Amino acid sequence: MNTKAITDKVERKKVKRAARKKAAPKAKRASGVARGSMKRKVRKMAQGQRKR
């Protein structure tokens, strides 16, 4: 939702809240999708001499 035209902070907040209320609820995240801290971490590369 674009509220760049509204310069008053309070007014913009009001418009955004109304839009959020009106919007369709977001679907739940699929069970197989990891988020943030649950994601697999990348192993550290070998330190020492540079590869390139």
Short mmCIF file of the C-alpha atoms (twelve columns), coordinates in Angstrom:
data_MODEL
# 
_entry.id   MODEL 
# 
loop_
_atom_site.group_PDB 
_atom_site.id 
_atom_site.type_symbol 
_atom_site.label_atom_id 
_atom_site.label_alt_id 
_atom_site.label_comp_id 
_atom_site.label_asym_id 
_atom_site.label_seq_id 
_atom_site.Cartn_x 
_atom_site.Cartn_y 
_atom_site.Cartn_z 
_atom_site.pdbx_PDB_model_num 
ATOM 1  C CA . MET A 1  0.000  0.000   0.000  1 
ATOM 2  C CA . ASN A 2  1.483  3.309   -1.088 1 
ATOM 3  C CA . THR A 3  1.124  6.175   1.415  1 
ATOM 4  C CA . LYS A 4  3.952  8.389   0.166  1 
ATOM 5  C CA . ALA A 5  1.531  11.176  -0.738 1 
ATOM 6  C CA . ILE A 6  0.359  11.523  2.891  1 
ATOM 7  C CA . THR A 7  2.859  13.680  4.762  1 
ATOM 8  C CA . ASP A 8  1.189  13.673  8.188  1 
ATOM 9  C CA . LYS A 9  2.517  10.743  10.227 1 
ATOM 10 C CA . VAL A 10 -0.640 10.217  12.286 1 
ATOM 11 C CA . GLU A 11 -2.878 10.320  9.211  1 
ATOM 12 C CA . ARG A 12 -0.634 7.866   7.354  1 
ATOM 13 C CA . LYS A 13 -0.710 5.486   10.321 1 
ATOM 14 C CA . LYS A 14 -4.495 5.645   10.379 1 
ATOM 15 C CA . VAL A 15 -4.746 4.831   6.660  1 
ATOM 16 C CA . LYS A 16 -2.284 1.930   6.958  1 
ATOM 17 C CA . ARG A 17 -4.105 0.418   9.937  1 
ATOM 18 C CA . ALA A 18 -7.425 0.610   8.089  1 
ATOM 19 C CA . ALA A 19 -5.866 -1.075  5.036  1 
ATOM 20 C CA . ARG A 20 -4.368 -3.829  7.182  1 
ATOM 21 C CA . LYS A 21 -7.729 -4.481  8.798  1 
ATOM 22 C CA . LYS A 22 -9.463 -4.620  5.421  1 
ATOM 23 C CA . ALA A 23 -6.864 -6.903  3.771  1 
ATOM 24 C CA . ALA A 24 -7.443 -10.647 3.501  1 
ATOM 25 C CA . PRO A 25 -5.651 -12.651 6.211  1 
ATOM 26 C CA . LYS A 26 -2.303 -14.084 5.170  1 
ATOM 27 C CA . ALA A 27 -2.008 -17.836 4.758  1 
ATOM 28 C CA . LYS A 28 -0.118 -19.801 7.380  1 
ATOM 29 C CA . ARG A 29 3.453  -20.719 6.491  1 
ATOM 30 C CA . ALA A 30 3.818  -24.228 5.037  1 
ATOM 31 C CA . SER A 31 5.094  -26.823 7.503  1 
ATOM 32 C CA . GLY A 32 8.257  -27.566 5.499  1 
ATOM 33 C CA . VAL A 33 9.438  -23.971 5.266  1 
ATOM 34 C CA . ALA A 34 12.065 -22.965 7.815  1 
ATOM 35 C CA . ARG A 35 12.331 -19.364 8.901  1 
ATOM 36 C CA . GLY A 36 15.191 -17.368 10.365 1 
ATOM 37 C CA . SER A 37 16.918 -19.259 13.159 1 
ATOM 38 C CA . MET A 38 15.469 -22.595 11.993 1 
ATOM 39 C CA . LYS A 39 17.275 -22.444 8.632  1 
ATOM 40 C CA . ARG A 40 20.305 -24.612 8.003  1 
ATOM 41 C CA . LYS A 41 23.493 -22.651 8.519  1 
ATOM 42 C CA . VAL A 42 26.250 -22.384 5.927  1 
ATOM 43 C CA . ARG A 43 29.423 -24.077 7.091  1 
ATOM 44 C CA . LYS A 44 32.466 -21.846 7.413  1 
ATOM 45 C CA . MET A 45 34.825 -22.055 4.455  1 
ATOM 46 C CA . ALA A 46 38.366 -23.233 5.097  1 
ATOM 47 C CA . GLN A 47 40.410 -20.343 6.385  1 
ATOM 48 C CA . GLY A 48 43.930 -19.654 5.303  1 
ATOM 49 C CA . GLN A 49 45.129 -19.198 1.741  1 
ATOM 50 C CA . ARG A 50 42.610 -17.518 -0.549 1 
ATOM 51 C CA . LYS A 51 41.016 -19.582 -3.290 1 
ATOM 52 C CA . ARG A 52 41.123 -16.766 -5.884 1 
# 
